[in-house]
């Protein structure tokens, strides 16, 4: 829109009436291909019966009936398109245009609405069948390559953090659960030497899976979530075998 927001209202002064017509997508695409080449078809308005009810139809130029680009399949659109007339319904509709100079102009007020529909024919049914087949195709297809891809970008087979995770999982898998009483003996023995341990050190001492070790520790120990010994385990008071003066780690 222009900087001042001005609109050319010449169309309003001339009281120009326009039609608002809904057309099929394929028809608008064929019209777009013919832009700048002249007429795209003929519009016929005829009178029918004593009441003078109008009959409107559009006939597409024959050279625009062939659709290109549908995977070696020949398809043509119908030429005949009768109009279904509709009332404006008390609405105030207008048509505007914008020229290269970024100027907005009122072309006219909508006085008639209509829908342009194709005549059902063999060519139209074939067109719809091809369109449905095309839309149902998967967007991604597997393809066998005849030679190696030599582009500069080469995908990474596995990222470093994935490798580290796999290594830990394999190491975890190698640790079989031992006898619970034997694990308890090892833990009590370790806690006689030091009051606080992090989980990594206890895994190294017991050689047990982390999940199994934590399951046992929750029965006999407390996990410190704050303070000087944050993120460490210690025995519950009822399991401690040392005296207060032996707490050399505090």
C-alpha positions in Angstrom: 0.0 0.0 0.0 1.2 3.5 -0.6 2.8 5.5 2.2 -0.2 7.8 2.6 -2.6 4.8 2.5 -4.6 6.3 -0.4 -7.0 4.2 -2.4 -8.1 4.9 -5.9 -11.9 5.0 -5.7 -12.6 5.5 -9.4 -14.4 2.2 -9.5 -16.8 3.3 -6.8 -17.6 6.5 -8.6 -18.4 4.5 -11.8 -20.6 2.2 -9.8 -18.8 -0.8 -11.4 -20.3 -4.2 -10.5 -18.1 -7.3 -10.5 -18.7 -11.1 -10.1 -17.0 -13.1 -7.5 -16.5 -16.6 -9.0 -14.9 -19.7 -7.3 -13.1 -21.9 -9.8 -11.3 -25.3 -9.5 -7.6 -25.3 -8.7 -6.6 -26.9 -11.9 -8.5 -24.3 -13.9 -6.7 -21.4 -12.2 -3.4 -23.1 -12.8 -4.1 -23.5 -16.5 -5.0 -19.8 -16.6 -1.8 -18.9 -14.9 0.2 -20.7 -17.6 -1.6 -18.7 -20.3 -0.8 -15.3 -18.7 0.0 -12.8 -21.4 -1.0 -15.1 -24.3 -4.5 -13.7 -24.8 -7.9 -15.3 -24.1 -8.3 -18.4 -22.0 -11.8 -19.2 -23.0 -15.3 -17.9 -23.6 -18.0 -17.0 -21.1 -21.6 -17.5 -22.3 -24.6 -15.9 -20.6 -28.0 -17.0 -22.0 -31.6 -16.6 -21.1 -33.8 -19.6 -20.4 -37.5 -20.0 -20.0 -40.3 -17.4 -19.7 -39.0 -16.2 -16.3 -35.7 -15.1 -18.0 -33.5 -17.0 -15.6 -29.9 -16.7 -16.8 -27.7 -19.6 -17.6 -23.9 -19.1 -17.4 -21.1 -21.3 -18.5 -17.4 -21.1 -19.3 -15.6 -22.9 -22.1 -11.9 -23.4 -21.8 -9.7 -23.0 -24.9 -8.7 -26.3 -26.2 -4.9 -25.6 -26.1 -5.2 -25.2 -22.3 -6.9 -28.6 -21.6 -3.6 -30.6 -21.5 -2.0 -30.8 -18.1 1.8 -31.3 -18.0 4.1 -32.7 -15.4 2.1 -35.7 -14.2 4.7 -38.5 -14.5 4.2 -39.4 -18.2 0.5 -39.7 -17.8 -1.7 -37.9 -20.2 -4.5 -35.9 -18.5 -6.8 -33.3 -19.8 -9.2 -31.0 -18.0 -12.8 -30.6 -19.0 -13.6 -27.7 -21.4 -17.2 -27.0 -20.3 -17.8 -25.5 -16.9 -21.4 -24.4 -16.0 -21.8 -21.8 -13.3 -23.9 -22.3 -10.1 -25.2 -18.8 -9.3 -25.5 -17.6 -5.7 -26.7 -14.5 -4.1 -24.5 -12.0 -2.4 -26.6 -12.5 0.7 -26.7 -9.0 2.0 -22.9 -8.8 2.3 -20.9 -5.8 1.1 -18.0 -7.3 -0.9 -15.5 -5.4 -3.0 -12.6 -6.2 -5.3 -9.3 -4.3 -5.0 -6.1 -4.4 -7.2 -2.6 -3.3 -6.6 -0.4 -1.9 -9.5 3.4 -2.0 -9.7 3.6 1.4 -8.2 2.1 0.0 -5.0 -1.1 1.8 -5.5 -4.4 0.2 -4.3 -7.5 0.7 -6.4 -11.1 -0.3 -6.0 -12.2 -2.3 -9.0 -15.8 -2.6 -8.1 -18.4 -3.9 -5.8 -19.5 -7.6 -5.9 -23.0 -7.9 -7.3 -23.0 -11.6 -8.1 -21.4 -14.7 -6.6 -21.0 -18.0 -8.5 -19.2 -21.3 -8.5 -17.6 -22.6 -11.7 -17.9 -26.4 -11.7 -16.6 -28.9 -14.3 -19.0 -31.0 -16.3 -18.6 -34.6 -15.2 -17.1 -36.4 -18.1 -14.6 -39.3 -18.8 -11.7 -36.9 -19.1 -12.6 -35.3 -15.7 -12.9 -38.6 -14.0 -9.5 -39.7 -15.4 -8.0 -36.4 -14.1 -9.4 -36.9 -10.6 -8.1 -40.5 -10.6 -4.6 -39.5 -11.5 -4.6 -36.7 -8.9 -5.7 -39.1 -6.2 -3.0 -41.5 -7.2 -0.4 -38.8 -7.1 -1.5 -37.5 -3.7 -1.4 -41.0 -2.2 2.2 -41.6 -3.1 4.7 -41.6 -0.2 6.8 -38.4 0.0 9.9 -40.5 0.7 11.0 -43.4 -1.4 14.0 -45.8 -1.0 16.3 -45.9 -3.9 19.2 -48.2 -4.7 22.4 -46.3 -5.6 24.7 -47.5 -8.4 27.7 -45.8 -7.0 29.0 -44.3 -3.8 27.9 -40.8 -2.8 30.9 -38.4 -3.2 29.3 -35.2 -1.9 31.3 -33.1 0.6 28.8 -33.8 3.4 29.1 -37.2 5.0 26.7 -38.2 7.7 28.3 -39.3 11.0 27.6 -43.0 11.7 27.3 -42.3 15.4 27.8 -39.2 17.6 30.3 -39.1 20.5 27.6 -38.9 23.2 25.9 -41.9 21.7 29.2 -43.9 21.7 29.8 -42.9 25.4 26.2 -44.0 26.3 26.7 -47.3 24.5 30.0 -47.8 26.3 28.4 -47.3 29.7 25.5 -49.6 28.8 27.9 -52.3 27.8 29.9 -51.9 30.9 26.7 -52.0 33.0 25.7 -55.1 31.2 29.0 -56.8 32.0 28.3 -56.4 35.7 26.1 -59.2 36.9 24.2 -58.9 40.1 26.0 -60.5 43.0 24.7 -62.1 46.2 22.9 -59.3 48.2 24.6 -60.4 51.4 28.0 -60.3 49.9 27.3 -56.8 48.5 26.2 -55.7 51.9 29.4 -57.1 53.5 31.5 -55.1 50.9 29.5 -51.9 51.6 29.8 -52.2 55.4 33.5 -52.9 55.0 33.9 -49.8 52.9 31.9 -47.6 55.3 34.1 -48.7 58.2 37.0 -46.9 56.4 35.1 -43.8 55.3 31.8 -42.3 56.2 30.9 -40.8 52.8 31.1 -42.2 49.3 29.7 -41.2 46.0 28.0 -43.8 43.8 30.9 -44.1 41.4 33.3 -45.1 44.1 30.8 -47.7 45.4 30.3 -49.1 42.0 34.1 -49.5 41.6 34.3 -51.2 45.0 31.4 -53.6 44.6 31.4 -54.1 40.8 27.6 -54.1 40.8 25.1 -52.5 38.5 24.2 -49.0 39.5 20.4 -49.8 39.8 21.0 -52.8 42.0 23.5 -51.0 44.1 21.1 -48.0 44.7 18.4 -50.5 45.6 20.5 -51.8 48.4 21.8 -48.4 49.5 18.3 -47.1 50.0 17.8 -49.8 52.6 20.9 -49.1 54.6 22.0 -45.6 53.7 21.0 -42.0 53.4 21.7 -39.9 50.4 22.9 -36.3 51.1 21.3 -33.8 48.8 22.9 -30.7 50.3 25.6 -29.6 52.7 29.4 -30.3 52.6 28.9 -33.9 51.5 26.3 -33.3 48.9 25.7 -36.1 46.4 27.2 -38.8 48.6 25.9 -41.8 50.5 26.4 -42.6 54.2 25.0 -45.4 56.4 21.9 -44.9 58.4 22.7 -44.3 62.1 21.5 -47.8 63.1 24.1 -49.4 60.8 27.1 -47.3 61.8 29.9 -49.2 63.6 32.2 -46.3 64.3 32.2 -43.7 67.1 31.8 -40.0 66.8 35.6 -39.4 67.2 36.3 -41.7 64.3 34.4 -39.5 61.7 37.6 -38.3 60.1 35.8 -37.3 56.8 33.7 -34.6 58.4 
